[in-house]
Amino acid sequence: MVPKPTHVFDRDWEWEALTSFATGSHAEVSFGVVSGRRRQGKTFLLRSLTEALGGFYFEATEGTDVELLRLFGMALARHSGSPVGYPFADWRDALTFFFSLPKDRPMPRDPALYHSVLSAVAEGNNTWGGIASHIGYKSSDIAHPLNVLEDCGLLVKEKDAFRSGRTRYRIAEPLITFYQAIMRPEWTDLSLGFAAEVWERSRRRFLSKVMGPHFETLCREYALRYGRAHFGEVVAGTVADPANKSQIDVDIAVLGVAHAGETRAIKSLGEAKWDKVMDLRHLERLRRARDLLAAKGYDTTNTTLACYSGAGFHDTLRAEAKRDPAILLVDIPMLYGNA
């Protein structure tokens, strides 16, 4: 008997019957039918059995034959370790190939897929759907590589401050971002010794894809260390702006502690620019975000508007900060605790 997984509750008789059928010594291919009322856990039980036996599971949802055949070929390719999907002509072709695969074949989980996921995130595709679209997979098919990369500490999952249910991914190590965003796309020329040329055309990409995101992370860490008041969390967030048919990205959102039945306070809204001198346009964007959040019910009475810059601030912004104590300008010396 195959031990029943701990996540399967009860179902002892069903598990025994299924494992007896699946591990039986049949001379020919056997076909089993599991029947029962809807929402009783048939799919969950079959998927658990397949995982326990190291088998291949494919759920044929409603769709055309051509679409399902393509999805079957993609799923089988991932299971067998192929980097590309199998282009089957028809179901007879697909099943003949499937039953010809050797039993107990080790499935290598595919390094190319993990590189593609990391590359997608390095390119700025930081949502689940964005990553899947970038690498050409269905959203439901990238759960495993995302979980593995997160468990390994290579990816960090962060929730959006102002959009419930939305999460973003970022690469935890800047050197990996550098490899994926700069070196990997230019590997041929780098191997030929054209490093100077590669750097010349990659410098802007380095600033936007590597330094920019890393600087935002450093700024959030600064807010965690030197917050002006007690707060609940420091995250990034997206504020919808329906009137302008756009959205405002808030790089550093400092939220107050959430208390049941109370309006949540926003301690600070911040924007970070590593290589740009910040001016009043950046401040006005933060003010607009603050007003939109106030209209949604957040407490913005004492919200600090923070501009984080690695390149400095325009004189007009400095003058506005002197006039308004709710504006905070953070430069490199201040970021590292030297001011």
N, C-alpha and C positions, 0 to 999 in steps of 0.2 A: 504494500500500500504506500502511496505517496502521502507524506504528512500534510495535513490540511493547514494552510497558512493562517496565521493568527488573526488576520484582518477578515477572515470569513467566519461569521457568527452562526452557530448551530449548523444546519444543513449537513449533518453527519451522514445520513443515509444517501442523500444526493451526491455528496462528495465521493463516497465509497463506490456508488454505481458508476459515476463518470470515470474515476481513475481505473476501475476494473475494466471498463470498455477501452479506455485509451491505452492501457498498458498490456492489453491482451495479445496473445500470439496468433494473429490472424494470418492465414495464408495469402489472402487477397486484401486489397484496399477495402476498408469497412466504412460504412456511412451511418452516422448516428443522428437521431432527431431528438431534440430537447423541447418539449412543449409545456405550455402553462399560460396562466393569465398574464396580462401586461403588468409591468412594474413589480415583478416578483423576484427579480435578481438573476434572470437566466443569463443575460450578457455578462454580468459581473462574475458569475460562477464560472462560465466558460473561459473568460479572460484570465481568471485566477488559475484555472487548471492549466491553460496554455503556458503561462509564466512559470508555474511550478515544474512543468515538464520540459521547459526550454524549447517549446514549439513555436509555430508561426500562427499568428492570429490575424484575421482580416474580417472586418465587418462590412458586408455589402449593404450599404444604405440605398434608398431609392434613387435611381438614376438610369441613364441610357447604358446599353451594353458597351459602347465605345468608351464612355467615361469610366465606368467601373473596371473595365479591362485595363485602362491606363493606370488607375489608382492601385489596382492589384499588382501590376508590374512594378510600380514605384515602391509599394510596401514590401514586396518580395525582394527587391534589390537591396533595400536597407537591411532586411533580415539576413541576407546572404553576404553582405559586405560589398556589393557592387556599387561603384560611384555613380552609375547612371541607371535609369529605369529600364526594365525589359520591355521591348516593343512587340508584344504578342499579337498575332494575327487574329486569333479567336480563342474561345475558352478551351477548346480541345488542345490547342497549342500550349496554352498557359498551364493547364492541369498536367499535360504530359511532361512538361519541363519541371513542374513543381515536384511530381512524384519521382523524378529522376535524380533529384538532389540527394547527396549522400546523407545518411542519418548521423546524428550526433556530431555534426560539423560545427567547429567552433566559430562563433560569430564575432568578428573583430569590431562593437558598439559604435566606427569609421573616422580616422583622424581628419580627413578632408572636411567632413561635416562640421567638426568643432572649429576648424580654422575658418570656415565660411561664416559660422555664427559670430565668432570674434571679429572678423572683418566687417560684417554688417554693423555691429555695434560701434566699431572704430570709425565707420563712415557716417555715423550720426543716426542710424536706424535703431533707436533705443526702446521701442515698444515691441510687444510680442508680435503683433501683426506686421509691423515694419520689418522686423528681422526675417520673418517667414517670407514676405514678399521679395525681399532683397536676394534671398538664396533660392527662391523658386520652390518653396515647400508650402504645404498647407499649415495653417497655424496649429492645428491639432497634432502635427507630426514633429514639432520641435520641442515638445515638453521635455523629452529625455535629455537631449544635449544641453538645454538650458539648465535643467536640474543638476546635471553632472558638473557643468562649469561653475555653477553657483556653489555646489558642495565643495569643489576644489579651491574655492576662494578666488577664482579668476574673474567671475562676474558678481556684481552686487546688484540686488534688486531693491529699488526704492519706490515707495508709493508717491503719487502725485498729491501735493498738498491740497489742491482745490478741485480735483476731479475724482470722485469716489469710484473705486474699482479699477483705476488706471495705474499701472506701474511702469517704471522705466528701468532699463538695465544700463550699467556702466562697467567698463573694464577696471578692475581694482588696481592693476599695476601699469603705470604710464609707459614702461618699457615695452609691454606687450602691445599697447596702443600704437606706439612708435613703429614696431615691427609690422603690425597689420595695416596701418594707414600709410606708412612711408616706404618701408623696405620691400614688403611683399609685392606691391604693384610694380615695383621697379627692379625686381630681382635680376632680370636678364642683363640690364645695363650695369647694375652693381657688380655682377659677376665678371663683366668685361672690363671693369676698372674705371667706369665713367662716373665716379662718385660725385665729382664737382658739378657735372651737368645735372645729375639727379637732384642734388641739393638745390641747385638754382631754380629748377621748376617745381620743387616740392616744398620750398620754404613757406609759401603761403598756406599750403595744406597742413604743414607742421604746426603753424600758429593756430589754425582754426580747429584741427582735428585732435591735436595732442596737447598743446599748451593751454588752449582755451578751456577745454573740459577739466584739465587738471587744476587750473587756477580756480575754477568754480568750486572744486572739491576743497581746496585749501581755504577758500573764503567761508565755506560752510563750517569747516573745522574751527576757523577763527571765531565765528559766531557762537559755536558751542563753548569755546573757552572763555570768551569775553562778552557774553550777552549782557545787555544793560539791565535786564530784569529776569525773574524766574520764568522759564518757558517749558513747554512740553516737548517740542521737537524742532529740528532744523532740517528742512527738505527743500527740494525744488518744486515748482508748481506751474500750472498753466491756467490763465484767467481768460475766459471767453469774453470777447468784445463784440456782441451782436450788431451794435450800431455801425461799426466799421467793418463788419464781416471779416474779422480777424481774431487772433488770440495774442495774448501777451505772455511771454515766458519770463517767469520770476526765478532767477538763479538761486537766490537765498531767501527762503521764507521762514521766519522765526515765529512759531505759533505758541500761544499761551497754553497752559494746561487745560485739557478738556474736562469740564464738569457737567454732569447730567443736568439738563434743564437750564443751563446758563449759556449765554452768547459767548462764543469762543473769540478770544482776543488775538489779534495779529500784532505781535511785538515789533516786527520789522519786515520790510520788503526790500530786497536788494538785487542789483544787477552787477555782473562782473565782466570786465573787459581787460584782457591781458595786454594787448598791443595797441589799444586805441585810447586817445585822450578823450575823457568823458566830458560832456557838456550838458546844457539845459535840456536837450532832447531826451537824454537818458532819464533825467529827473522827471520830465513830464510824463514819460511812459510809466514810471513807478506811481506817479500821482493818479494817472488814469486807472491803473490796476487797483490802487487803494480805494478809489471811488466806486469802482465796479463791485469790489468785495463788500464794501459797506452796504451797497444796495442789495446784496445777497444775504445780509443779516450778520456779517462778522462785525466785531467791535474793533474799529480802526481809530478810536479816539486818541490813543497815544502811540500810533504806529510811527516808527522811525523809518525814513527812506534812506537806504544806504547805497552808496556808489563805491564799488571796489575796482580799483584800476592799477595795472602794472605800468602804465604809461603816463599817468598824471591826470590833472583836471584843468579844464579851461577856466580862465579868470572869472567868467560870468557865473560858472557853477560855484567857484570858491566864494564869490561875493554873496550868492544866494544862501550858501551854507552858513556864512557868518550872520546873515539876517534871520535865518530860520533855524532854531535849535533842534527841530525834528529831522534835519538833514545831517547825515553822517558820511564823511568822506574817508575811505580807508585806502592808504597807499602801501607800498611794499614795506617801508620801515615799520609802519603801524601794524601790518599784517604779521610781522615776525617779532613783535613786542619791543621794538626799539624806539617807540614814540608813544 
